[in-house]
Amino acid sequence: MSDVRRTDAVLLLVALVWGSSYLSAQTATAALPVLLVLFARYALSALACLGLVASRRRGTRPWTRDELRIGLPLGVTQAAVLVVETYGVAHTSAANAGLIISLTIVLTPLLDRGGRRGPLPASFFAATAVCVLAVGLLMSGNGFHEPRLGDLLMLGAALIRAVHVALVGRLTAGRSVRPLQLTTVQTLVGTVLFLPVAAHDLPTLVRSDAATWAQLVYLALFCSVFAFLAQTWAVQRTSASRASLLLGTEPVWAVAVGVALGGDHLTPLTGLGAALMVAGTYWGQAVERAHRRAPAHRPPPPDTSDTPGSPDTQDTPGKDSACPSTPTTTLTTT
């Protein structure tokens, strides 16, 4: 297998793992309280991350001041995302959860102004409108009715996640921050936050059966730690556009896993909503990426050929090299 195909396969695997996380979270919350599931997921992730940090120290500091100062608030916002998201998954289908949360792709550029060249084009807002229509169809089920609580929670989770992603970009811009160390701080913050509210249910966690523990381990080690490390490895070996395209298949995998393994059913309306959501997010992502990378046009220099006292011959203009800004790379863990 060539290096390109190997990298593509890893990115698709990450998207598949993330897409399957919604069904795993739904299964785990059917057996355990939501806050206990979140504590277990964070605690297992933190243990794994601490082990990786310890194995890579080699005389360096485990955390810098910037990593701690940035990781603390990001740990709080990430915990807020997972609280709302996990409660939402518990009250809707895994397919709907994976599709609605992908609204983050079009919501984030509306909040993040870093590196943007002027206002977003009209086509981006058209893509956002397609996604909003898709959400309405997904919430409709067999017909238009009052939205389900889980769908509304997933909508809120998408908004909070967009805030979180925008905050990651803003706080890490221009700073030397190691992704693994930053993720470890966030997992430790989440563990501390969820321990007090989950402590009285810890005996229930200990008595859980093997199937429930398998879901928790999968959420922590595969959907969080493995996916993060694999994504970091892969994006260093391919273009940002190709990585975004492949990772953007997450909602497709969420639907596939939900239908194949979770017993979810797509009605004509929800099927249309799923198609519109995938199309709208891809469209919006492409428009935003092209807008961010568009070169800035400098105004032409004033024409001085007719200036009194100047020679009649005109100087040869030099080449103007306007370089597009580098897209902001943000770190998220599902």
N, C-alpha and C positions, 0 to 999 in steps of 0.2 A: 504494500500500500504506500502510495506517495505521501510526502509530508503534507501537501495541501489537503488530500482526502482524509488523512489522519486528523488534521486540525479541524476540518469540517465535521468529521464524525464526533469528535469530542464536544464541539459546540452544540451539535444536535442532541447529543446525550445529555448535556446540561439542560437544554430546553425541555427534553423529555422528563428529566428528573423534576424540574420545577413544575412542569405541567401536571405531573402525577402527585405533587405535594398536596393539592387540594383534596383529592380523594383520601389520601393518607390522614390528613388532618381531620377530615369528616369522620373517618372510621375511628380515630383515636378519641375524638370528643364524644362519640356515641358510647364509649366505655368509661371515660373519665371526665371530670369537670374541666372546662376550658382552661381555667387558670392553672390547674395542675398540669395539663398537657403542655402549656407554655413554659412553666417552670422546668419540667423535665427536658423539654427541647433545648432551652437555654443552658441548663446545667450540663447536659451531655455535650453540647457544642463547646461550651467554655472549657471543659476538661480536655477535649480533643485539641482545641486551639492552644491551650496552655502547654500541652505536650509538644506541639509543633514549634511554638516559640522557644521552649527550653532546648529543643534539639538543634535550633538554628542560632543560638546566642553567639557562641564562639568568641567570647570576650567582649561582645558589644552590649550596650544597655538594652534591657528587655523592652523598655518604652521610653520615648522621648517626651519632653514636656508638651510639645504640640500634639502628639498622639493621645496623651491623656486629656488635655484640654479640649480637643475636638471630639474624642471618643465618648466623653461623658454626655454631652447634650445629644449626640447622634444615637447613643444607646437608649435614651429616653424616647426620642421620636421613633426609632425603630420598634421599640416595645409597643408604642401606641399603635403603629401600623399592624403589628401581629395580633394585638388584642382585638381590634375591630375586625380584622380579616378572619381570624379564627372563629369568632362569634358568628360572623357572616357565613362562613363555610358550614357551620353547624346548622344553619337555618335555610340553606338553599342547596341547589345541586352543585356537584363539583364542576360540571361543565360551565354553568352560569358564573360560578366564582372565578374560574380561570379567564373567562372572557371579559367580565366586567372590570376586573382588576387591571386588565391591559389598557384601560383608559388612561393609566398613568403616563403612557407614551405620549399622548397628546396634551395631557394636563401639565406635565412638567415644563415644556417650553413656555407656557403661558406665565409660569411663576419665575423661571430662571432667565434673567436678562444678561447673564454673563456671556461675553463673547459674541453677542448678537449684533448684527449690523442693521439697525433700524427696526421698524415694526415688522411683525410677521406678515407674509403675503396673504391675500384673500383666500388662496387655495388651501392654506393651512386651516383656516376657520371653516372652509367647506368640508375638509376631512373631519374636523371635530364635530360638525353637524351630523355627518354620516355616523360617527360613533355614538352620538347622543340618540339618534334614531335607532341604532342597533340595541342600545340599552333598553329603550322602550319596548322593542320587540322581544328581547330576552325576558323582560319582566312580565310580559303578557301571558306567557305559557300557552294555554289553549285558546285564549281570547283576552281582550283588554279588561283588566280588573284592577283592584287595588294592589299595588306592589307588595311583594313578600318582604318581610322584615330582613331576611338574609340578603336579598338583592340590594336593599337600601344600605345595609351595613357594608356590603362590598363596594358600593358606590362611594361611601364615606372613606373606606380603606384606600381606594384608588386616589382620592384627593389627599389624604394624609401621607400616602407614600410619595406622591408628587412633591409635597412640601419637604419630605425627608430627603428625596433625591436632590432637589434644588439646594437644600441646606448643605448636603454633602459637598456639592460642587462649590458652594460659596465659602465654606469653612476650610476646604483643603486647597483652594486655589493659591498657587505660589508658595506652598509649603511642602517640605520634604516629609511625607507621611508614608510609612510602610503599610500596605493594605492588610497583611496578616495581623500585625500588631493592633491596627485600628479595629479590625473585626473582633479581635480577642477582647479589647476593652468594651466593645458594645455587648458582647455575650455576657461578660461579667456584670455589666450594669443591669442587663435584663434578668440575670439570675438573682441579683440582690433585690430588684423591684418585685419579682413574683414570689420570692420565698415567703414573705410575711403572709400574703393572701392565700398561699397554697399549703402552708405548714400544717394546718389541721387535717388536710387530706393526704398527707404523706403515707400513713399506714395503708390507705387504699392503693397508692402507687406501688408500694412494696408487694402487695398481694395481687397485683395485676397478672393476668395470664401471659403466656409467651407471645401470643399474637399481638396483644396490645403493646408489649415491650418492643416487638419487632417494628411496629409502626412508629414508635417514639424514636428508636435508634435510626430508622430510615429518615425521619424528618430532621434529626439532629446531624447525623454524620454524612448522609448523602445529599439531602436537599439544602443543607447549609454549608458544612465544611467542605465536602468533596466538590460540590457544585462551584463554590467560590474558588477553590484551588485550581480546578480544571478550567474554569473561565479565565482566570489570571494567566495560566499557562498558554491557553489557546489564543487569546487576544494579542499576545506578544508575537505571534507567528502568522498573523493574517491582518488584513485591513480592517479598519473600524466599520466600514460599510458592510463588508462581508460578515463580520461578527454580529452586527446588529440585525442583519437579514436572517441569519440562522437562529440567533437567540429569540428573535421575534416570533418564531413558530411556537412559543410556549402555549398560547391559548389554543392552538390547533391540537397540541398534545393533551391539553386539559380536557377538551371535548372528547378526543379519541379514548382516553383512559376512562373518563366518566361514563361514556356510552358502553364501552367494551367490558369494563370491570365493575363499574358502579351502578349499573342498571338505569342510567339516565336515558331519557327519551327526548328526542328533538321533534317537536311539532313543526308544521310548515312555517309558522311565524318565528319560532325560536331558531329554526334552521336558517331562515333568511337573516335573522338578527346576528347569528354566528358568522355568516358570510360577510355581512356588512361590517361587523366589528373588526374582523381580520383585515378586510380591504381598507377600511378607514384608518386603522392604526398604521398599516404599512404606508399608505399614502401620506399621512401626516408626518411620519418619521422621515420619509424621503424628502418632503418639502422642507422640513425644518433643517435637515442635514445640508441640503443644497443651499439654503439661505445662510446658514452659519458659515459655510465654506466659501461663499461668494466673495471675490476680491473687492476690496474697497476701491472706489474710483475717486481719484484725486481731481480737483478742478484743474483745467489746463492753465499753464502759466500765462500771464498777461502778454499780449502782443505788443512788443516795444519797437517794432520795425518802423513805426511812424513817429517815434518820439523825436522831438526837435533835438538836433545836435548829434543824433546817432547816425552811424554809417548806413548807407542805402542797402548794404547786404545784410541778410538775416543769419544769426548764428544757428548752427544745426542743433536741434533739440536733443537732449540726452534721453536714454531709455528710462522709463519710470517703472520700477519693480515693486508693485503692491502685493504683498504676500497675504493669503487668507489666514485667518487665525486658526489655531489648532483647536479642534473640538474638545470640550471639557469631558474628561473621563471620570465617571462617578462610580462608586462602589455600592452595590446593593446586595443584600442577601435575602433570599426568599424563605 
